[in-house]
Amino acid sequence: MKVHHLNCGTMHPPATPGGLVCHVLLVETPRGLVLVDAGLGLQDSRSPGPRFGAGRFFVRPVFDPAEAAITQVEKLGFDPHDVRDVVLTHFDADHAGGSADFPWARVHLTAAEAFASRNPRTLIERGRYLPAQRSHHPILVEYTPDAGESWRGFAGAKELTGISPGIVLVNLPGHSRGHAAVAVDAGDRWILHVGDSFYHHGQLDGSCSAPRALTAMERVIAADWTRVKANHERLAELWTAADPDLLLINAHDPYLLDRALGRL
């Protein structure tokens, strides 16, 4: 499957040199196009308050319509209606917002994340799961990957054969109750998109310190900090192993986006 790496949302939190991206995968499958996460969309730029919430005053998203997934899909020469599926790592606004521009597409996520979005139980969850993000009544397809087989040392995974073989939802809670990673078989290697399981490559390779503004935010909004730290450890092991058949990416590190695009 051919995979395109897109930035579908630029953000500028304080004390974060280089800012953040919203790293989205556009996957060409025999059955149509698939988005892994959807970044920020056109509706977010029109209604940032109800769709992103107060968090926008800290992460300071640009809300550029040119960065929206639907705009980039068209620029690549595809028909947006060929995007039939969106696979979410989780339901935060900067990951799910662009899915509203594809209301005909099925939205795949863990059952735990879908349940949390409908039943927020903390102040943080009420801020992250905003009703406006679901006002277009998305077609949700829910999975329980924690009951599935293991995948590269992760306890549970589910291959999404209903979309296409070679797309795997990997159970990776911590950042949110139902957070997941998504693995895509790109032919010459697997691409593992771990969403917000970590924010900065320095957290894995120790090459530099992650901006404190990011690590503080990560701690504050984590649903389960113990699991977040365990995820860091496992992902650091994968990074150190440097298997040539695995590309590890996350949602917001511009360095990892540039690396995936071959700019480094």
N, C-alpha and C positions, 0 to 999 in steps of 0.2 A: 504494500500500500504506500502510495506517495504521501508524504507529510509536509505541510507548509507550516512554518513557524511565524506567528503574527504577534504584533503588539497591539492589543485592543484596549489600551487605556494607560495613559501616563499619569503618575501621581508624584507629588513633591512634598512628602512629610518634612518637618523641620529637622535640621541636623542630619540629613541623609544625602550626601553628595551623589550626584548622578540620578537621584530620584528612584522611582519604581516603575515597573512595567506591569502589564497584565498579559502574561505569556499564554497564548491560545494556540492550540493545534487545529489545523484544518486537514482532515484526512480524506483522501480519495479512496473509496472502496468500490468494489464491483456493484454495490447496491445503491450508491449515492454518496453524498458528502456527509461527513461527521465532524462536528466541533467538539473538542475536548476543552471544557470551560468556554465561556462566551464573552468574558470581559465586560466592558461598559458599552451600552448600545445607544441608539438614537433617542430612545425614550428617556434614558438617563440624562442626556444633555438637555432635553426639554423640561424635565421635572426633577432636578437634582435633589431637592429637599425631601419630598415623600419617597423617592426611590433609593436614595443613598443614606439619608439621615444625617445626624449630627456628626458622624465620623468624617464627613467631607471637610470639616473645618480643621481636622488634624492631618489627614493624608493628602488633602488639597488636589483632588483629581482635576485634570484639564477639561474633560468632557468635550473632546474634539470629535465631531461627527465623522471626520476622515479616518479616525482610528476604529470606528465601529466595525464589528465583524462583517455585517451585511455589506458595508461599503467596500471592504477589502475583498470579499468574495466576488463582488461584481467587478472590481478592478482587475482581478485575476482572470476574468473572462468566464466565470461560472454564473449560472442562473441561481439566485438565492433559494428558489423553490427546490433545488436539488439537495439542499441541506435538510435531510430528513430526520437527523438525530443529533442531540446535544448531550454529551456525557459530562456531568458536573462532578468536580472534586467535592464541592459543598455549595451551600445556597447563599453565601455572602454576596452582597450587591456587586462587588467588583469581579465576581466570577459568573454570576447568573444573569446580570442585567441585560446583556446583549441577546439572551435567548428570547426576550419579548419581541425582537425584530423578526423572529422565525416562529410565529404562533402555531404553524402547522406541524412543526417538528416535535417528535417525542423527546422528552427530557428524562434522562436516565440518572439515577442517583441511588444512594443507599436508603433503605426503609427507615433507618434510624435518623438520617438527615431530614427526610420528608416529614417524619413524625415531629422532630424538633421544630421544624419551620412552622408547623401548624399548632404546636403546643409549647411555646417558649416559656421557660420557667424561671429565668433570671433576668436582671436588668440588662446584662450584656446580650442575652438572646433576644430580648424584645427590641433591642437596637439593631441587631444584625438581621433578623427575619422580619422585614417590613411588608405589610400587606400589599403595598403598591407593586412590589416585585412579582406578585402572583395575580394581579388584577386581570391579566389576559387569560387566566385559567389554563395554565400550561398542562399539557398531556404528560403526566408523570408516570414513569415506569420504575418500580421500586425493586431493590434487590437486597439480599442478606448475604453479602460476601463473607461475613465472619463464619458462616456455616459451610463455606466451600473449601476447596483444597488450598494448600499452601503455595506461595509463589515467591521464589528467591528469598526464603527465610521469613516472609510475612505470613502471619497465621491463617489468613483467609482470603480467597480470591474467587472471582466468578467471571468466566469468559462470556462475553456478551455476544453469543452466536446469533441472537436475534437481530443484531446489527450487522456484524461481520466477524468471522473467525479472526483471531489476532488482536482483538480489543478486550482487555481484561480490567475489571474493576477490583482494586486491591483494598481490603479493609485497613484503614489507617486513622482511626479516631484519635482525638487529642485536641487539635485546634478547634474543632467543633464536635458535637456528639456523634455525628455520622460522617465525618470527614473520610475521604477515600483518596487513593492514588489511582491513576489510569495508565496502564501499560499498552503500548501500541507496537505491533510488529511491523517495522518499516522495511523488512526484507534483509538488509545487511546488518541490522541491529534492532534491538528493542529501545523504544523511548519510554522512559518512566517519568510521567508528570506527577509530581507529589504535591501539587497545590500549595497550601500554606503550612506544610509539615515542617518547613524551616523557611527563613526569610532571606538569608544571605550565605553565600558560599563559604565565608570565613567561619561559619558555625560548624562546617564539616571538615574543612581542610586546614584550619588554623593559620592560613596564609596572612590573614589580617583580622582585625576585630570588626564584628558587625556593628553598625551604628547603634548607639544606646537607645535612641528613639525607637528603633525597630524592635530590639529585644524587650524593651519595656512594654511596648504595645503587644508583643507576642504573649508575654506573661499575663497581662491584664485581661485579654480577651480569650485566653485558652479555656476550653471547657474542662480539660483534665491535664494539668501541668505535668503530672508524673508521666503520663503517656507521651506528652510532647517531648520530654527529655529522653524517654526510651526510643522514640522515633528518631531523634537526633543521633543517638548512638548507632542504631541500625543503618541509617542512611550514611553516616560517616564511614562505616565499614564498607558499604558498597562503593563509596567515593574512593576510598583508599585502595580497594581491590582493582579499580580502574579496568574492569572487564571491557575489551574492545567491542563486545556485542551489546553493550548497554550504555545509553546516554541518559544521564540523570539531570532532570530539569525541575525547576519549581515555578511558581506563578509570578514572582515579583522581582527577581534579581536580574537587572539589565545585563550583568556580566554573563549569566547563563544563557540569556537570549542571544547575545552576540556570539557566544561559543557555539550554540546550536546552528546559527546562521553561517558559521565559518569565518566570522570576522576577526577571530583571535588566533 
